[in-house]
């Protein structure tokens, strides 16, 4: 499934994939709402998406699509080769990242790897990511919104989801969503890990 706001670009991708024998485009969308409607109905192995969409943050879209189908595999096709942008996209839930200026074979290889349950990074980006990777990459001010940092501090202080919802005047579902995004963006697996993360970055007393 293709998700990109540019109609001609999606048409070009469909023409490109039509030259292959093992990749078939079964759906396309130019915005997040259309993507969510189609995701409910289509049998999709890989979602090829643009990190920049007109009506939704890609992290929010991936989170919602994963709620429909936990087995969805996501491959970002982006214009940026900035390491921080790439890492944010991966932390948001993408299983791979390819530049729009890459050769077609790179994209074919990426789709095959992602469909096979693996991860894939555009070879052009590998050295840059290795060079830039470090503790600063997961710094809260880089990867978390102000609201997510607020929820994190309250979680670390021992407040329950319902108590946080009451304090921040939010629904319990919204706070739970913030916690899920915290885990996704920090690549952690539970509250205990979040506590360690918060202490490491001086977000807890």
Buried (B, 14 or more C-beta within 10 A) or exposed (E): BBBBBEEEBBEEBEEBBEEEEEBEBEBBBBBBEBBBEBBEEEEBBBBBBBBEBEEBBBBBBBBBBBEEBEEBBBBBBBEBBEBBBBBBBBBBBBBBBBBBEBEEEBBBBBBBBBBEEEBBBBEBBEEBBEEBEEEEBBEBEEBBBEBBBBBBBBBBEEBEBEBBBEEBEBEBEBBBBBBEBBBBBBEBEEEEBBBEBBEEBEBBE
